[in-house]
Amino acid sequence: MLFFKAMAIGFLIAAPVGPIGLLCMQRTLQSGLKTGLVTGLGAACADAFFGFIGALGLVALTHWLVSIKLPLSIAGAIFLSWMAIDLLRKTTAADTAFKAQEASLFRAFASTVLLTLTNPLTIFSFLAVYATLMTGIQGSALVGAILVTGIFTGSALWWLTLSGTVAVIRHRISAKVQRAVNYLSGTLLMAFAIFQLGSTLIG
């Protein structure tokens, strides 16, 4: 039962479309299913890491994450801004033929791991949910393994669903629309970065 609860948590927290979802869709459109899925799996691994923290009740690590919320958020916003600028810069001009680019799988994976690990909202959302989920359950290595596996499975299932859906319609989308998606994705990523930084500084 704990596995399926953890799986549901992993799926539901991954499902809302934010910067990672946007990157997953954009990369699937531009480079194919493999790149989009690897992008999502990077986030799934980071989610599983947060599950590990929550399952084992690593209080010292949790307090440390809380203490560095501001620099963590600033670092995440800067990295997200860089990705937005890089995407906009690389997007082919409207009068140039659009060509699908094969993205580096390692870069696709590592970038979303880093983005997820530097998003305070994701961190504290997971810790709160895990605290509720673990109420009345004795923490152990086995429980931790079940929780982490369930969260990763649920999150990975969402990313497979999202990237798979986009991959199905990918070849039906014109180059002009794909260019527009790239521009929109870059703009929205920058907006997410500004929002993350602003909400952290104001809060």
N, CA and C atoms as an extended XYZ file, in Angstrom:
609
Properties=species:S:1:pos:R:3:atomname:S:1:resname:S:1:resid:I:1 pbc="F F F"
N         0.828       -1.211        0.000 N   MET     1
C         0.000        0.000        0.000 CA  MET     1
C         0.867        1.269        0.000 C   MET     1
N         1.956        1.242        0.779 N   LEU     2
C         2.841        2.401        0.849 CA  LEU     2
C         3.447        2.701       -0.521 C   LEU     2
N         3.787        1.635       -1.259 N   PHE     3
C         4.376        1.821       -2.588 CA  PHE     3
C         3.428        2.584       -3.501 C   PHE     3
N         2.152        2.194       -3.492 N   PHE     4
C         1.185        2.834       -4.387 CA  PHE     4
C         0.870        4.268       -3.946 C   PHE     4
N         0.896        4.511       -2.630 N   LYS     5
C         0.726        5.884       -2.144 CA  LYS     5
C         1.895        6.750       -2.608 C   LYS     5
N         3.099        6.208       -2.468 N   ALA     6
C         4.288        6.946       -2.897 CA  ALA     6
C         4.276        7.161       -4.406 C   ALA     6
N         3.812        6.162       -5.141 N   MET     7
C         3.724        6.267       -6.597 CA  MET     7
C         2.752        7.376       -6.991 C   MET     7
N         1.623        7.439       -6.286 N   ALA     8
C         0.631        8.486       -6.563 CA  ALA     8
C         1.211        9.867       -6.268 C   ALA     8
N         1.958        9.981       -5.174 N   ILE     9
C         2.589       11.256       -4.825 CA  ILE     9
C         3.579       11.675       -5.911 C   ILE     9
N         4.409       10.739       -6.338 N   GLY    10
C         5.382       11.034       -7.387 CA  GLY    10
C         4.718       11.506       -8.665 C   GLY    10
N         3.618       10.859       -9.028 N   PHE    11
C         2.900       11.216      -10.259 CA  PHE    11
C         2.249       12.588      -10.136 C   PHE    11
N         1.551       12.817       -9.020 N   LEU    12
C         0.787       14.055       -8.853 CA  LEU    12
C         1.673       15.286       -8.685 C   LEU    12
N         2.796       15.145       -8.013 N   ILE    13
C         3.679       16.298       -7.840 CA  ILE    13
C         4.417       16.611       -9.138 C   ILE    13
N         4.688       15.584       -9.933 N   ALA    14
C         5.369       15.810      -11.214 CA  ALA    14
C         4.425       16.389      -12.263 C   ALA    14
N         3.121       16.076      -12.133 N   ALA    15
C         2.165       16.393      -13.200 CA  ALA    15
C         1.949       17.880      -13.505 C   ALA    15
N         1.849       18.773      -12.523 N   PRO    16
C         1.623       20.186      -12.882 CA  PRO    16
C         2.717       20.696      -13.817 C   PRO    16
N         2.303       21.371      -14.875 N   VAL    17
C         3.273       21.835      -15.873 CA  VAL    17
C         4.002       23.076      -15.373 C   VAL    17
N         5.293       22.913      -15.134 N   GLY    18
C         6.161       24.019      -14.740 CA  GLY    18
C         7.365       24.045      -15.660 C   GLY    18
N         8.502       24.552      -15.188 N   PRO    19
C         9.695       24.625      -16.038 CA  PRO    19
C        10.139       23.263      -16.580 C   PRO    19
N        10.088       22.224      -15.735 N   ILE    20
C        10.540       20.902      -16.170 CA  ILE    20
C         9.600       20.335      -17.230 C   ILE    20
N         8.299       20.468      -17.003 N   GLY    21
C         7.330       19.991      -17.986 CA  GLY    21
C         7.489       20.702      -19.315 C   GLY    21
N         7.747       21.994      -19.233 N   LEU    22
C         7.945       22.806      -20.438 CA  LEU    22
C         9.181       22.332      -21.203 C   LEU    22
N        10.263       22.087      -20.471 N   LEU    23
C        11.489       21.596      -21.101 CA  LEU    23
C        11.285       20.215      -21.708 C   LEU    23
N        10.554       19.367      -20.998 N   CYS    24
C        10.288       18.017      -21.489 CA  CYS    24
C         9.548       18.065      -22.821 C   CYS    24
N         8.514       18.892      -22.910 N   MET    25
C         7.741       19.002      -24.146 CA  MET    25
C         8.568       19.613      -25.273 C   MET    25
N         9.296       20.686      -24.955 N   GLN    26
C        10.090       21.368      -25.981 CA  GLN    26
C        11.194       20.456      -26.527 C   GLN    26
N        11.857       19.728      -25.638 N   ARG    27
C        12.943       18.855      -26.083 CA  ARG    27
C        12.421       17.644      -26.843 C   ARG    27
N        11.242       17.155      -26.457 N   THR    28
C        10.646       16.049      -27.207 CA  THR    28
C        10.301       16.500      -28.617 C   THR    28
N         9.728       17.692      -28.727 N   LEU    29
C         9.392       18.234      -30.050 CA  LEU    29
C        10.635       18.409      -30.914 C   LEU    29
N        11.692       18.906      -30.313 N   GLN    30
C        12.880       19.239      -31.097 CA  GLN    30
C        13.797       18.049      -31.343 C   GLN    30
N        13.942       17.179      -30.343 N   SER    31
C        14.947       16.115      -30.455 CA  SER    31
C        14.397       14.701      -30.353 C   SER    31
N        13.114       14.546      -30.049 N   GLY    32
C        12.530       13.215      -30.020 CA  GLY    32
C        12.237       12.680      -28.626 C   GLY    32
N        11.595       11.507      -28.608 N   LEU    33
C        11.124       10.893      -27.365 CA  LEU    33
C        12.256       10.636      -26.379 C   LEU    33
N        13.373       10.121      -26.852 N   LYS    34
C        14.473        9.754      -25.961 CA  LYS    34
C        14.955       10.949      -25.144 C   LYS    34
N        15.153       12.073      -25.811 N   THR    35
C        15.641       13.270      -25.114 CA  THR    35
C        14.598       13.806      -24.144 C   THR    35
N        13.333       13.812      -24.561 N   GLY    36
C        12.268       14.286      -23.683 CA  GLY    36
C        12.122       13.422      -22.449 C   GLY    36
N        12.196       12.099      -22.639 N   LEU    37
C        12.055       11.179      -21.514 CA  LEU    37
C        13.221       11.309      -20.543 C   LEU    37
N        14.434       11.418      -21.068 N   VAL    38
C        15.616       11.584      -20.216 CA  VAL    38
C        15.522       12.883      -19.417 C   VAL    38
N        14.975       13.927      -20.042 N   THR    39
C        14.752       15.198      -19.344 CA  THR    39
C        13.854       14.981      -18.129 C   THR    39
N        12.758       14.265      -18.331 N   GLY    40
C        11.837       13.985      -17.234 CA  GLY    40
C        12.440       13.085      -16.173 C   GLY    40
N        13.230       12.102      -16.594 N   LEU    41
C        13.827       11.178      -15.633 CA  LEU    41
C        14.830       11.877      -14.722 C   LEU    41
N        15.432       12.952      -15.208 N   GLY    42
C        16.311       13.743      -14.346 CA  GLY    42
C        15.537       14.300      -13.160 C   GLY    42
N        14.341       14.817      -13.444 N   ALA    43
C        13.482       15.333      -12.370 CA  ALA    43
C        13.017       14.202      -11.464 C   ALA    43
N        12.718       13.038      -12.047 N   ALA    44
C        12.259       11.890      -11.256 CA  ALA    44
C        13.334       11.445      -10.266 C   ALA    44
N        14.592       11.472      -10.693 N   CYS    45
C        15.696       11.097       -9.796 CA  CYS    45
C        15.838       12.098       -8.649 C   CYS    45
N        15.681       13.386       -8.966 N   ALA    46
C        15.752       14.409       -7.918 CA  ALA    46
C        14.582       14.253       -6.948 C   ALA    46
N        13.398       13.944       -7.474 N   ASP    47
C        12.230       13.707       -6.619 CA  ASP    47
C        12.484       12.523       -5.688 C   ASP    47
N        13.085       11.469       -6.230 N   ALA    48
C        13.386       10.289       -5.423 CA  ALA    48
C        14.386       10.625       -4.316 C   ALA    48
N        15.307       11.531       -4.609 N   PHE    49
C        16.278       11.966       -3.598 CA  PHE    49
C        15.567       12.657       -2.437 C   PHE    49
N        14.589       13.522       -2.769 N   PHE    50
C        13.815       14.175       -1.713 CA  PHE    50
C        13.019       13.143       -0.921 C   PHE    50
N        12.546       12.115       -1.609 N   GLY    51
C        11.833       11.034       -0.931 CA  GLY    51
C        12.737       10.306        0.044 C   GLY    51
N        13.975       10.127       -0.333 N   PHE    52
C        14.958        9.482        0.530 CA  PHE    52
C        15.168       10.294        1.801 C   PHE    52
N        15.273       11.608        1.638 N   ILE    53
C        15.442       12.494        2.796 CA  ILE    53
C        14.243       12.378        3.736 C   ILE    53
N        13.038       12.453        3.144 N   GLY    54
C        11.828       12.391        3.957 CA  GLY    54
C        11.642       11.043        4.627 C   GLY    54
N        11.936        9.960        3.915 N   ALA    55
C        11.714        8.616        4.438 CA  ALA    55
C        12.624        8.293        5.612 C   ALA    55
N        13.861        8.729        5.529 N   LEU    56
C        14.816        8.420        6.589 CA  LEU    56
C        14.834        9.472        7.691 C   LEU    56
N        14.015       10.525        7.518 N   GLY    57
C        13.933       11.545        8.559 CA  GLY    57
C        15.261       12.222        8.823 C   GLY    57
N        15.947       12.597        7.759 N   LEU    58
C        17.260       13.237        7.899 CA  LEU    58
C        17.088       14.696        8.323 C   LEU    58
N        16.889       14.878        9.615 N   VAL    59
C        16.567       16.195       10.165 CA  VAL    59
C        17.663       17.217        9.882 C   VAL    59
N        18.912       16.822       10.080 N   ALA    60
C        20.030       17.757        9.883 CA  ALA    60
C        20.068       18.254        8.435 C   ALA    60
N        19.866       17.335        7.492 N   LEU    61
C        19.887       17.716        6.080 CA  LEU    61
C        18.695       18.603        5.740 C   LEU    61
N        17.545       18.285        6.333 N   THR    62
C        16.347       19.095        6.109 CA  THR    62
C        16.557       20.523        6.604 C   THR    62
N        17.114       20.658        7.810 N   HIS    63
C        17.384       21.985        8.372 CA  HIS    63
C        18.399       22.748        7.518 C   HIS    63
N        19.376       22.023        6.992 N   TRP    64
C        20.375       22.670        6.140 CA  TRP    64
C        19.733       23.202        4.862 C   TRP    64
N        18.828       22.419        4.276 N   LEU    65
C        18.126       22.866        3.067 CA  LEU    65
C        17.289       24.113        3.351 C   LEU    65
N        16.650       24.134        4.532 N   VAL    66
C        15.854       25.304        4.917 CA  VAL    66
C        16.757       26.526        5.078 C   VAL    66
N        17.932       26.318        5.667 N   SER    67
C        18.838       27.442        5.942 CA  SER    67
C        19.418       28.060        4.671 C   SER    67
N        19.502       27.286        3.587 N   ILE    68
C        20.077       27.826        2.344 CA  ILE    68
C        18.991       28.078        1.292 C   ILE    68
N        17.764       28.264        1.744 N   LYS    69
C        16.654       28.469        0.807 CA  LYS    69
C        16.912       29.635       -0.148 C   LYS    69
N        17.379       30.772        0.400 N   LEU    70
C        17.582       31.964       -0.435 CA  LEU    70
C        18.666       31.758       -1.498 C   LEU    70
N        19.892       31.368       -1.116 N   PRO    71
C        20.912       31.161       -2.157 CA  PRO    71
C        20.556       30.047       -3.132 C   PRO    71
N        19.850       29.030       -2.634 N   LEU    72
C        19.431       27.927       -3.498 CA  LEU    72
C        18.453       28.420       -4.555 C   LEU    72
N        17.504       29.245       -4.110 N   SER    73
C        16.510       29.787       -5.033 CA  SER    73
C        17.149       30.723       -6.054 C   SER    73
N        18.082       31.554       -5.596 N   ILE    74
C        18.774       32.477       -6.508 CA  ILE    74
C        19.580       31.694       -7.550 C   ILE    74
N        20.276       30.659       -7.086 N   ALA    75
C        21.059       29.829       -8.006 CA  ALA    75
C        20.149       29.164       -9.034 C   ALA    75
N        18.997       28.660       -8.565 N   GLY    76
C        18.050       28.025       -9.475 CA  GLY    76
C        17.496       28.998      -10.497 C   GLY    76
N        17.182       30.218      -10.051 N   ALA    77
C        16.637       31.237      -10.955 CA  ALA    77
C        17.668       31.648      -12.001 C   ALA    77
N        18.918       31.774      -11.579 N   ILE    78
C        19.984       32.134      -12.521 CA  ILE    78
C        20.178       31.034      -13.565 C   ILE    78
N        20.173       29.794      -13.106 N   PHE    79
C        20.347       28.667      -14.027 CA  PHE    79
C        19.178       28.580      -15.002 C   PHE    79
N        17.972       28.797      -14.493 N   LEU    80
C        16.783       28.765      -15.342 CA  LEU    80
C        16.823       29.899      -16.359 C   LEU    80
N        17.283       31.068      -15.930 N   SER    81
C        17.417       32.210      -16.846 CA  SER    81
C        18.422       31.905      -17.953 C   SER    81
N        19.532       31.290      -17.558 N   TRP    82
C        20.551       30.930      -18.551 CA  TRP    82
C        19.981       29.959      -19.584 C   TRP    82
N        19.204       28.981      -19.113 N   MET    83
C        18.606       28.015      -20.038 CA  MET    83
C        17.619       28.702      -20.977 C   MET    83
N        16.857       29.658      -20.448 N   ALA    84
C        15.890       30.392      -21.271 CA  ALA    84
C        16.603       31.193      -22.354 C   ALA    84
N        17.651       31.908      -21.961 N   ILE    85
C        18.417       32.716      -22.922 CA  ILE    85
C        19.081       31.826      -23.965 C   ILE    85
N        19.619       30.696      -23.514 N   ASP    86
C        20.279       29.763      -24.430 CA  ASP    86
C        19.294       29.208      -25.455 C   ASP    86
N        18.084       28.882      -24.997 N   LEU    87
C        17.059       28.360      -25.906 CA  LEU    87
C        16.634       29.415      -26.915 C   LEU    87
N        16.413       30.633      -26.452 N   LEU    88
C        16.015       31.717      -27.355 CA  LEU    88
C        17.125       32.028      -28.358 C   LEU    88
N        18.356       31.986      -27.881 N   ARG    89
C        19.489       32.294      -28.760 CA  ARG    89
C        19.659       31.243      -29.850 C   ARG    89
N        19.413       29.988      -29.483 N   LYS    90
C        19.626       28.896      -30.431 CA  LYS    90
C        18.439       28.665      -31.368 C   LYS    90
N        17.307       29.268      -31.039 N   THR    91
C        16.134       29.078      -31.881 CA  THR    91
C        16.383       29.694      -33.256 C   THR    91
N        16.172       28.924      -34.278 N   THR    92
C        16.441       29.372      -35.641 CA  THR    92
C        15.545       30.532      -36.022 C   THR    92
N        16.110       31.499      -36.704 N   ALA    93
C        15.343       32.666      -37.150 CA  ALA    93
C        14.214       32.221      -38.069 C   ALA    93
N        13.172       33.039      -38.137 N   ALA    94
C        11.963       32.678      -38.884 CA  ALA    94
C        12.221       32.437      -40.362 C   ALA    94
N        13.239       33.066      -40.917 N   ASP    95
C        13.495       32.919      -42.349 CA  ASP    95
C        14.513       31.822      -42.658 C   ASP    95
N        14.847       31.025      -41.631 N   THR    96
C        15.793       29.931      -41.816 CA  THR    96
C        15.079       28.610      -41.598 C   THR    96
N        15.403       27.622      -42.397 N   ALA    97
C        14.733       26.324      -42.276 CA  ALA    97
C        14.995       25.726      -40.899 C   ALA    97
N        13.939       25.226      -40.276 N   PHE    98
C        14.058       24.631      -38.943 CA  PHE    98
C        14.597       23.211      -39.071 C   PHE    98
N        15.569       22.878      -38.253 N   LYS    99
C        16.118       21.529      -38.261 CA  LYS    99
C        16.106       20.988      -36.837 C   LYS    99
N        15.623       19.755      -36.699 N   ALA   100
C        15.635       19.121      -35.386 CA  ALA   100
C        17.074       18.919      -34.946 C   ALA   100
N        17.357       19.206      -33.700 N   GLN   101
C        18.712       19.082      -33.190 CA  GLN   101
C        18.765       17.964      -32.165 C   GLN   101
N        19.782       17.145      -32.275 N   GLU   102
C        19.959       16.051      -31.331 CA  GLU   102
C        20.630       16.590      -30.075 C   GLU   102
N        19.891       16.654      -29.006 N   ALA   103
C        20.429       17.214      -27.766 CA  ALA   103
C        21.282       16.169      -27.045 C   ALA   103
N        22.219       16.640      -26.247 N   SER   104
C        23.031       15.753      -25.426 CA  SER   104
C        22.151       15.146      -24.340 C   SER   104
N        22.121       13.819      -24.268 N   LEU   105
C        21.281       13.152      -23.271 CA  LEU   105
C        21.776       13.455      -21.859 C   LEU   105
N        23.090       13.500      -21.687 N   PHE   106
C        23.629       13.817      -20.364 CA  PHE   106
C        23.230       15.226      -19.943 C   PHE   106
N        23.327       16.173      -20.867 N   ARG   107
C        22.961       17.553      -20.549 CA  ARG   107
C        21.468       17.649      -20.237 C   ARG   107
N        20.661       16.927      -21.001 N   ALA   108
C        19.214       16.942      -20.770 CA  ALA   108
C        18.887       16.413      -19.378 C   ALA   108
N        19.572       15.334      -18.977 N   PHE   109
C        19.346       14.721      -17.669 CA  PHE   109
C        19.861       15.613      -16.546 C   PHE   109
N        21.116       16.041      -16.674 N   ALA   110
C        21.754       16.816      -15.607 CA  ALA   110
C        21.067       18.154      -15.369 C   ALA   110
N        20.597       18.789      -16.432 N   SER   111
C        19.979       20.109      -16.277 CA  SER   111
C        18.705       20.036      -15.450 C   SER   111
N        17.900       18.981      -15.652 N   THR   112
C        16.653       18.894      -14.888 CA  THR   112
C        16.885       18.398      -13.464 C   THR   112
N        17.928       17.604      -13.265 N   VAL   113
C        18.300       17.240      -11.891 CA  VAL   113
C        18.644       18.510      -11.117 C   VAL   113
N        19.478       19.345      -11.721 N   LEU   114
C        19.911       20.586      -11.071 CA  LEU   114
C        18.750       21.547      -10.857 C   LEU   114
N        17.883       21.681      -11.856 N   LEU   115
C        16.732       22.581      -11.721 CA  LEU   115
C        15.814       22.141      -10.588 C   LEU   115
N        15.576       20.842      -10.486 N   THR   116
C        14.685       20.330       -9.439 CA  THR   116
C        15.316       20.477       -8.061 C   THR   116
N        16.608       20.204       -7.968 N   LEU   117
C        17.298       20.300       -6.678 CA  LEU   117
C        17.435       21.735       -6.183 C   LEU   117
N        17.322       22.706       -7.086 N   THR   118
C        17.458       24.115       -6.679 CA  THR   118
C        16.116       24.843       -6.653 C   THR   118
N        15.040       24.075       -6.621 N   ASN   119
C        13.708       24.676       -6.543 CA  ASN   119
C        13.163       24.486       -5.126 C   ASN   119
N        13.226       25.510       -4.283 N   PRO   120
C        12.769       25.385       -2.896 CA  PRO   120
C        11.316       24.933       -2.780 C   PRO   120
N        10.463       25.379       -3.688 N   LEU   121
C         9.053       25.004       -3.635 CA  LEU   121
C         8.899       23.495       -3.747 C   LEU   121
N         9.644       22.894       -4.657 N   THR   122
C         9.601       21.445       -4.819 CA  THR   122
C        10.112       20.752       -3.566 C   THR   122
N        11.204       21.250       -3.030 N   ILE   123
C        11.806       20.646       -1.839 CA  ILE   123
C        10.824       20.617       -0.676 C   ILE   123
N        10.243       21.772       -0.358 N   PHE   124
C         9.388       21.853        0.821 CA  PHE   124
C         8.025       21.194        0.595 C   PHE   124
N         7.573       21.166       -0.642 N   SER   125
C         6.328       20.451       -0.951 CA  SER   125
C         6.509       18.968       -0.667 C   SER   125
N         7.621       18.414       -1.131 N   PHE   126
C         7.887       17.000       -0.912 CA  PHE   126
C         8.056       16.683        0.565 C   PHE   126
N         8.814       17.499        1.272 N   LEU   127
C         9.046       17.231        2.687 CA  LEU   127
C         7.741       17.251        3.474 C   LEU   127
N         6.840       18.179        3.137 N   ALA   128
C         5.550       18.261        3.825 CA  ALA   128
C         4.695       17.034        3.537 C   ALA   128
N         4.667       16.630        2.277 N   VAL   129
C         3.869       15.460        1.894 CA  VAL   129
C         4.424       14.198        2.541 C   VAL   129
N         5.741       14.059        2.567 N   TYR   130
C         6.352       12.877        3.151 CA  TYR   130
C         6.093       12.791        4.648 C   TYR   130
N         6.122       13.944        5.317 N   ALA   131
C         5.863       13.958        6.756 CA  ALA   131
C         4.464       13.418        7.040 C   ALA   131
N         3.500       13.810        6.213 N   THR   132
C         2.126       13.323        6.366 CA  THR   132
C         2.042       11.839        6.046 C   THR   132
N         2.701       11.435        4.975 N   LEU   133
C         2.654       10.043        4.538 CA  LEU   133
C         3.282        9.108        5.564 C   LEU   133
N         4.338        9.576        6.226 N   MET   134
C         5.075        8.723        7.157 CA  MET   134
C         4.478        8.702        8.559 C   MET   134
N         3.392        9.455        8.780 N   THR   135
C         2.749        9.479       10.094 CA  THR   135
C         2.308        8.072       10.495 C   THR   135
N         2.766        7.619       11.644 N   GLY   136
C         2.377        6.300       12.127 CA  GLY   136
C         3.161        5.157       11.517 C   GLY   136
N         4.123        5.461       10.655 N   ILE   137
C         4.921        4.417       10.013 CA  ILE   137
C         6.340        4.472       10.562 C   ILE   137
N         6.837        3.340       11.012 N   GLN   138
C         8.184        3.274       11.562 CA  GLN   138
C         9.207        3.341       10.436 C   GLN   138
N        10.081        4.348       10.496 N   GLY   139
C        11.084        4.501        9.449 CA  GLY   139
C        12.116        3.378        9.487 C   GLY   139
N        12.505        2.884        8.338 N   SER   140
C        13.525        1.850        8.226 CA  SER   140
C        14.095        1.892        6.819 C   SER   140
N        15.155        1.124        6.614 N   ALA   141
C        15.763        1.082        5.282 CA  ALA   141
C        14.774        0.540        4.258 C   ALA   141
N        13.985       -0.464        4.657 N   LEU   142
C        13.008       -1.061        3.739 CA  LEU   142
C        11.918       -0.066        3.379 C   LEU   142
N        11.406        0.638        4.393 N   VAL   143
C        10.373        1.649        4.151 CA  VAL   143
C        10.920        2.741        3.242 C   VAL   143
N        12.146        3.161        3.506 N   GLY   144
C        12.769        4.180        2.668 CA  GLY   144
C        12.895        3.728        1.229 C   GLY   144
N        13.302        2.468        1.039 N   ALA   145
C        13.464        1.929       -0.314 CA  ALA   145
C        12.127        1.866       -1.044 C   ALA   145
N        11.083        1.448       -0.322 N   ILE   146
C         9.746        1.370       -0.926 CA  ILE   146
C         9.262        2.757       -1.325 C   ILE   146
N         9.466        3.722       -0.432 N   LEU   147
C         9.011        5.087       -0.686 CA  LEU   147
C         9.740        5.705       -1.881 C   LEU   147
N        11.045        5.572       -1.896 N   VAL   148
C        11.842        6.145       -2.985 CA  VAL   148
C        11.494        5.491       -4.318 C   VAL   148
N        11.348        4.163       -4.312 N   THR   149
C        11.004        3.443       -5.543 CA  THR   149
C         9.627        3.850       -6.050 C   THR   149
N         8.677        3.981       -5.128 N   GLY   150
C         7.324        4.382       -5.519 CA  GLY   150
C         7.287        5.779       -6.105 C   GLY   150
N         7.988        6.706       -5.467 N   ILE   151
C         8.019        8.091       -5.952 CA  ILE   151
C         8.664        8.165       -7.332 C   ILE   151
N         9.785        7.472       -7.493 N   PHE   152
C        10.463        7.477       -8.793 CA  PHE   152
C         9.566        6.871       -9.874 C   PHE   152
N         8.900        5.774       -9.544 N   THR   153
C         8.028        5.111      -10.518 CA  THR   153
C         6.878        6.018      -10.940 C   THR   153
N         6.236        6.663       -9.961 N   GLY   154
C         5.123        7.559      -10.277 CA  GLY   154
C         5.564        8.749      -11.101 C   GLY   154
N         6.682        9.348      -10.719 N   SER   155
C         7.200       10.497      -11.454 CA  SER   155
C         7.607       10.093      -12.870 C   SER   155
N         8.308        8.954      -12.989 N   ALA   156
C         8.743        8.475      -14.307 CA  ALA   156
C         7.546        8.157      -15.197 C   ALA   156
N         6.478        7.629      -14.602 N   LEU   157
C         5.270        7.317      -15.369 CA  LEU   157
C         4.677        8.583      -15.979 C   LEU   157
N         4.674        9.670      -15.202 N   TRP   158
C         4.163       10.934      -15.738 CA  TRP   158
C         5.021       11.425      -16.902 C   TRP   158
N         6.336       11.376      -16.729 N   TRP   159
C         7.223       11.874      -17.782 CA  TRP   159
C         7.144       11.026      -19.041 C   TRP   159
N         6.939        9.720      -18.873 N   LEU   160
C         6.755        8.842      -20.031 CA  LEU   160
C         5.458        9.191      -20.749 C   LEU   160
N         4.413        9.455      -19.966 N   THR   161
C         3.119        9.824      -20.552 CA  THR   161
C         3.220       11.139      -21.315 C   THR   161
N         3.857       12.141      -20.691 N   LEU   162
C         3.964       13.462      -21.312 CA  LEU   162
C         4.827       13.428      -22.570 C   LEU   162
N         6.032       12.884      -22.447 N   SER   163
C         6.937       12.860      -23.606 CA  SER   163
C         6.407       11.948      -24.700 C   SER   163
N         5.756       10.845      -24.312 N   GLY   164
C         5.183        9.937      -25.305 CA  GLY   164
C         4.063       10.585      -26.092 C   GLY   164
N         3.223       11.354      -25.402 N   THR   165
C         2.119       12.050      -26.070 CA  THR   165
C         2.645       13.079      -27.065 C   THR   165
N         3.640       13.851      -26.633 N   VAL   166
C         4.219       14.866      -27.523 CA  VAL   166
C         4.920       14.204      -28.707 C   VAL   166
N         5.596       13.072      -28.453 N   ALA   167
C         6.309       12.376      -29.528 CA  ALA   167
C         5.353       11.877      -30.608 C   ALA   167
N         4.155       11.473      -30.198 N   VAL   168
C         3.164       10.964      -31.155 CA  VAL   168
C         2.753       12.043      -32.148 C   VAL   168
N         2.611       13.278      -31.651 N   ILE   169
C         2.144       14.365      -32.528 CA  ILE   169
C         3.296       15.180      -33.117 C   ILE   169
N         4.526       14.831      -32.727 N   ARG   170
C         5.692       15.620      -33.132 CA  ARG   170
C         5.787       15.816      -34.643 C   ARG   170
N         5.636       14.748      -35.392 N   HIS   171
C         5.840       14.830      -36.844 CA  HIS   171
C         4.652       15.462      -37.577 C   HIS   171
N         3.602       15.740      -36.839 N   ARG   172
C         2.448       16.409      -37.449 CA  ARG   172
C         2.520       17.925      -37.276 C   ARG   172
N         3.518       18.369      -36.543 N   ILE   173
C         3.655       19.800      -36.268 CA  ILE   173
C         4.659       20.411      -37.237 C   ILE   173
N         4.277       21.496      -37.846 N   SER   174
C         5.129       22.140      -38.852 CA  SER   174
C         6.345       22.799      -38.205 C   SER   174
N         7.354       23.067      -39.046 N   ALA   175
C         8.569       23.732      -38.563 CA  ALA   175
C         8.250       25.106      -37.992 C   ALA   175
N         7.302       25.796      -38.599 N   LYS   176
C         6.925       27.131      -38.128 CA  LYS   176
C         6.361       27.064      -36.712 C   LYS   176
N         5.517       26.073      -36.469 N   VAL   177
C         4.922       25.915      -35.140 CA  VAL   177
C         5.999       25.514      -34.131 C   VAL   177
N         6.919       24.653      -34.549 N   GLN   178
C         7.996       24.244      -33.643 CA  GLN   178
C         8.885       25.425      -33.264 C   GLN   178
N         9.147       26.307      -34.208 N   ARG   179
C         9.916       27.518      -33.890 CA  ARG   179
C         9.162       28.370      -32.875 C   ARG   179
N         7.845       28.495      -33.089 N   ALA   180
C         7.016       29.285      -32.174 CA  ALA   180
C         7.038       28.676      -30.772 C   ALA   180
N         7.007       27.345      -30.706 N   VAL   181
C         7.058       26.652      -29.414 CA  VAL   181
C         8.388       26.933      -28.718 C   VAL   181
N         9.475       26.946      -29.486 N   ASN   182
C        10.786       27.251      -28.909 CA  ASN   182
C        10.827       28.660      -28.314 C   ASN   182
N        10.324       29.619      -29.069 N   TYR   183
C        10.284       31.002      -28.573 CA  TYR   183
C         9.410       31.111      -27.320 C   TYR   183
N         8.242       30.474      -27.368 N   LEU   184
C         7.325       30.521      -26.228 CA  LEU   184
C         7.946       29.844      -25.013 C   LEU   184
N         8.603       28.702      -25.235 N   SER   185
C         9.235       27.979      -24.130 CA  SER   185
C        10.322       28.821      -23.474 C   SER   185
N        11.164       29.450      -24.290 N   GLY   186
C        12.219       30.301      -23.749 CA  GLY   186
C        11.668       31.462      -22.945 C   GLY   186
N        10.604       32.073      -23.458 N   THR   187
C         9.976       33.203      -22.769 CA  THR   187
C         9.365       32.773      -21.441 C   THR   187
N         8.674       31.631      -21.449 N   LEU   188
C         8.037       31.141      -20.223 CA  LEU   188
C         9.075       30.698      -19.193 C   LEU   188
N        10.165       30.102      -19.653 N   LEU   189
C        11.230       29.720      -18.722 CA  LEU   189
C        11.801       30.950      -18.021 C   LEU   189
N        11.970       32.029      -18.772 N   MET   190
C        12.449       33.276      -18.174 CA  MET   190
C        11.432       33.809      -17.165 C   MET   190
N        10.150       33.696      -17.493 N   ALA   191
C         9.096       34.143      -16.577 CA  ALA   191
C         9.114       33.316      -15.294 C   ALA   191
N         9.301       32.004      -15.423 N   PHE   192
C         9.398       31.136      -14.244 CA  PHE   192
C        10.591       31.548      -13.375 C   PHE   192
N        11.710       31.866      -14.017 N   ALA   193
C        12.914       32.268      -13.279 CA  ALA   193
C        12.668       33.553      -12.496 C   ALA   193
N        12.032       34.525      -13.143 N   ILE   194
C        11.732       35.804      -12.489 CA  ILE   194
C        10.762       35.597      -11.329 C   ILE   194
N         9.759       34.747      -11.548 N   PHE   195
C         8.778       34.462      -10.495 CA  PHE   195
C         9.442       33.781       -9.302 C   PHE   195
N        10.297       32.794       -9.577 N   GLN   196
C        10.974       32.080       -8.493 CA  GLN   196
C        11.839       33.024       -7.673 C   GLN   196
N        12.583       33.873       -8.361 N   LEU   197
C        13.452       34.819       -7.664 CA  LEU   197
C        12.636       35.849       -6.890 C   LEU   197
N        11.597       36.389       -7.529 N   GLY   198
C        10.763       37.404       -6.892 CA  GLY   198
C        10.036       36.879       -5.669 C   GLY   198
N         9.450       35.682       -5.789 N   SER   199
C         8.705       35.112       -4.663 CA  SER   199
C         9.628       34.800       -3.493 C   SER   199
N        10.863       34.432       -3.786 N   THR   200
C        11.830       34.141       -2.721 CA  THR   200
C        12.249       35.419       -1.999 C   THR   200
N        12.546       36.461       -2.759 N   LEU   201
C        12.991       37.724       -2.164 CA  LEU   201
C        11.875       38.399       -1.376 C   LEU   201
N        10.651       38.346       -1.917 N   ILE   202
C         9.506       38.969       -1.234 CA  ILE   202
C         9.124       38.174        0.003 C   ILE   202
N         9.154       36.822       -0.159 N   GLY   203
C         8.756       35.956        0.945 CA  GLY   203
C         9.788       35.927        2.051 C   GLY   203
